[in-house]
């Protein structure tokens, strides 16, 4: 009975910060929507138009994050810290590749996304600009997501929670500066979010790198085919979220077109 209670306590102890973290990561763009609300319906619509696409884009690093978490947790549970270090090094490679590819893709598609979303013509420019700016830091968003998973795998759920909380607080402060103070409107909200994403990604990697279980020598990084193969086997099924968010995107398009 005592053993079961200890397991339950561990589950609660580890899960609560993770739940808060996910709420914080989802909240960031909603905060932008709320804070541009005083500028009128067009500004609100411009920010909210790309919300579903942002979730869709984030599904890719989240899928890699699931794979890293699964592999890392197994090695960490076995106290095989040499392998957790190797996994962290390969997670770095995956993050760089994923972040760069997603950045190029999102930046290239940013002019077309509001059109695909059937957004009104008078908000397409602002919606495109908002998505473009927050997409330029996709690499750092990938670091936040993937290395947040690596930290959770070694039972450190509080650090990702605190970093996401800090990112949200920073976003609110910067929104106040750029939207209200500088009068940049939707563009200001995008700049604030981009800076928050950037700092969040840097902090997530920095705190991961401080842990001996995740630390590695950047100068000697080599891709491990065995690790990357295992990673892809878990990542591909985890991409099911893309299907879900694509469905939500289509439903939003239909709702917008029927207005």
C-alpha positions in Angstrom: 0.0 0.0 0.0 2.9 2.3 0.9 4.5 1.6 -2.5 1.3 2.6 -4.3 1.0 5.8 -2.3 4.6 6.7 -3.2 3.9 6.1 -6.9 0.8 8.3 -6.7 2.7 11.0 -4.9 5.4 10.9 -7.6 2.8 11.1 -10.4 1.1 14.1 -8.8 4.5 15.8 -8.0 5.7 15.4 -11.6 2.4 16.0 -13.4 1.2 19.3 -11.8 4.2 21.4 -13.1 3.8 19.8 -16.5 0.1 20.7 -16.7 0.8 24.3 -15.7 3.6 24.4 -18.3 1.3 23.3 -21.1 -1.3 25.8 -20.0 1.3 28.6 -20.1 2.7 27.6 -23.5 -0.9 27.6 -24.9 -1.7 30.9 -23.2 1.0 33.0 -24.8 -0.8 33.6 -28.1 -4.2 34.1 -26.4 -2.6 36.8 -24.3 -1.6 38.5 -27.6 -5.2 38.3 -28.8 -6.5 39.8 -25.6 -4.0 42.6 -25.4 -4.6 43.8 -29.0 -8.4 43.7 -28.3 -8.6 47.4 -27.6 -7.4 48.1 -31.1 -10.6 46.8 -32.6 -12.0 43.6 -34.2 -9.5 43.6 -37.1 -6.5 43.5 -34.8 -8.0 40.7 -32.7 -8.9 38.7 -35.8 -5.4 39.2 -37.3 -3.8 37.6 -34.3 -6.3 34.8 -33.7 -6.4 33.9 -37.4 -3.1 32.0 -37.2 -3.6 30.4 -33.8 -4.6 27.0 -35.2 -1.7 27.1 -37.7 0.7 27.8 -34.8 -0.6 24.7 -33.0 -0.1 22.8 -36.2 3.5 24.0 -36.6 4.3 23.2 -33.0 3.1 19.6 -33.5 6.3 18.8 -35.3 8.8 19.7 -32.5 6.3 18.3 -30.0 6.4 14.9 -31.8 10.2 14.9 -31.6 9.9 15.9 -27.9 7.8 12.9 -27.2 10.4 10.7 -28.8 13.2 12.3 -26.8 11.2 12.0 -23.6 10.5 8.3 -24.1 14.1 7.4 -24.9 15.6 9.7 -22.3 13.3 8.5 -19.5 14.3 4.8 -20.2 18.0 5.6 -19.9 17.6 7.9 -17.0 15.6 5.3 -15.1 18.4 2.8 -15.7 20.8 5.5 -14.4 22.7 5.1 -17.7 23.8 8.8 -17.8 26.4 8.3 -20.5 23.5 7.4 -22.8 21.4 10.3 -21.6 24.3 12.6 -22.6 24.4 11.0 -26.1 20.6 11.4 -26.4 20.9 15.1 -25.4 23.6 15.6 -28.1 21.4 14.0 -30.7 18.4 16.0 -29.4 20.5 19.1 -30.2 21.0 17.9 -33.8 17.3 17.1 -34.2 16.3 20.5 -32.7 18.6 22.5 -35.0 17.4 20.6 -38.1 13.7 20.7 -37.1 13.9 24.4 -36.1 15.7 25.5 -39.3 13.3 23.6 -41.6 10.2 24.8 -39.9 11.5 28.4 -39.9 12.1 28.3 -43.6 8.7 26.7 -44.3 6.7 29.0 -42.1 8.4 32.2 -43.3 7.9 31.1 -46.9 4.2 30.3 -46.3 3.4 33.3 -44.1 1.9 35.4 -47.0 -0.5 32.6 -48.0 -1.7 31.4 -44.7 -4.3 34.2 -44.1 -5.6 33.5 -47.6 -5.9 29.8 -46.9 -7.7 30.6 -43.6 -10.3 32.7 -45.6 -9.4 35.7 -43.5 -11.0 39.0 -44.5 -8.8 41.0 -47.0 -8.4 43.9 -44.6 -6.7 41.8 -41.9 -4.5 39.5 -44.2 -1.5 41.8 -44.1 -1.4 42.1 -40.3 -2.1 38.3 -39.9 0.7 37.5 -42.3 3.1 39.9 -40.6 2.2 38.5 -37.2 2.8 34.9 -38.3 6.0 35.8 -40.1 7.6 37.5 -37.1 6.8 34.7 -34.6 8.0 32.2 -37.1 11.5 33.7 -37.3 12.2 32.3 -33.8 10.9 28.8 -34.6 14.4 27.4 -33.8 14.1 28.7 -30.2 10.5 27.4 -29.9 11.9 24.0 -30.9 14.5 24.2 -28.2 11.8 25.1 -25.6 9.6 22.1 -26.6 12.3 19.4 -27.2 14.6 20.3 -24.3 11.6 20.8 -22.0 10.8 17.2 -22.8 14.4 16.2 -22.0 14.2 17.8 -18.6 10.8 16.2 -17.8 12.4 12.8 -18.8 14.9 13.2 -15.9 12.1 14.1 -13.5 12.7 17.9 -13.6 9.3 19.2 -14.4 9.6 22.4 -12.4 12.2 24.1 -14.6 10.2 23.9 -17.9 7.2 25.2 -15.9 9.1 28.2 -14.5 10.6 29.0 -17.9 7.2 29.0 -19.6 5.8 31.1 -16.8 8.6 33.6 -17.2 8.0 33.7 -21.0 4.4 34.5 -20.4 5.2 37.3 -17.9 7.8 38.7 -20.2 5.3 38.6 -23.1 2.8 40.6 -21.1 5.4 43.2 -20.2 6.7 43.5 -23.7 3.2 43.6 -25.2 2.5 46.6 -22.9 5.7 48.3 -24.2 5.3 47.5 -27.9 1.5 47.6 -28.3 0.6 50.4 -26.0 3.9 52.3 -25.5 5.4 52.2 -29.0 2.0 52.0 -30.7 3.0 49.1 -33.0 -0.3 47.2 -32.6 -0.4 43.7 -34.0 3.3 44.0 -35.1 4.2 44.9 -31.5 2.4 41.8 -30.2 4.4 39.7 -32.6 7.7 41.2 -31.6 6.9 40.7 -27.9 6.1 37.1 -28.5 9.2 36.5 -30.7 11.4 37.9 -28.0 9.7 35.8 -25.3 10.0 32.6 -27.4 13.7 33.4 -28.0 14.5 33.9 -24.4 12.5 30.9 -23.4 14.4 28.7 -25.8 17.8 30.0 -24.7 16.9 29.4 -21.0 15.5 25.9 -21.6 18.7 24.8 -23.4 21.0 26.6 -20.8 19.3 24.9 -17.8 19.4 21.5 -19.6 23.0 22.0 -20.3 23.8 22.7 -16.7 22.6 19.2 -15.7 25.4 16.6 -16.0 22.9 14.0 -17.3 22.1 16.2 -20.3 25.5 18.0 -20.7 27.6 17.1 -23.8 30.6 18.5 -25.6 29.2 20.6 -28.5 32.6 20.5 -30.3 32.4 16.6 -30.6 28.8 16.2 -31.6 28.3 13.2 -33.9 24.9 11.9 -35.2 24.2 8.5 -33.8 22.2 6.5 -36.5 20.9 4.1 -33.9 19.5 6.8 -31.6 18.1 8.9 -34.5 16.4 5.8 -36.0 14.8 5.0 -32.6 13.8 8.7 -32.4 12.1 8.7 -35.8 10.2 5.4 -35.0 8.5 7.2 -32.1 8.2 10.6 -33.7 6.3 9.5 -36.8 3.3 8.0 -34.9 3.4 11.0 -32.6 2.7 13.2 -35.5 -1.0 12.3 -35.2 -1.5 15.8 -33.7 -0.9 17.2 -37.1 -4.0 15.4 -38.3 -6.0 16.8 -35.3 -4.8 20.4 -35.9 -5.3 20.1 -39.7 -9.0 19.1 -39.0 -9.3 22.2 -36.7 -7.8 24.4 -39.4 -10.3 23.1 -42.0 -13.2 23.6 -39.6 -12.0 27.2 -38.9 -11.8 27.9 -42.6 -15.3 26.7 -43.1 -16.6 28.7 -40.2 -14.9 31.9 -41.4 -16.1 31.4 -45.0 -19.7 31.0 -43.8 -19.7 34.3 -41.9 
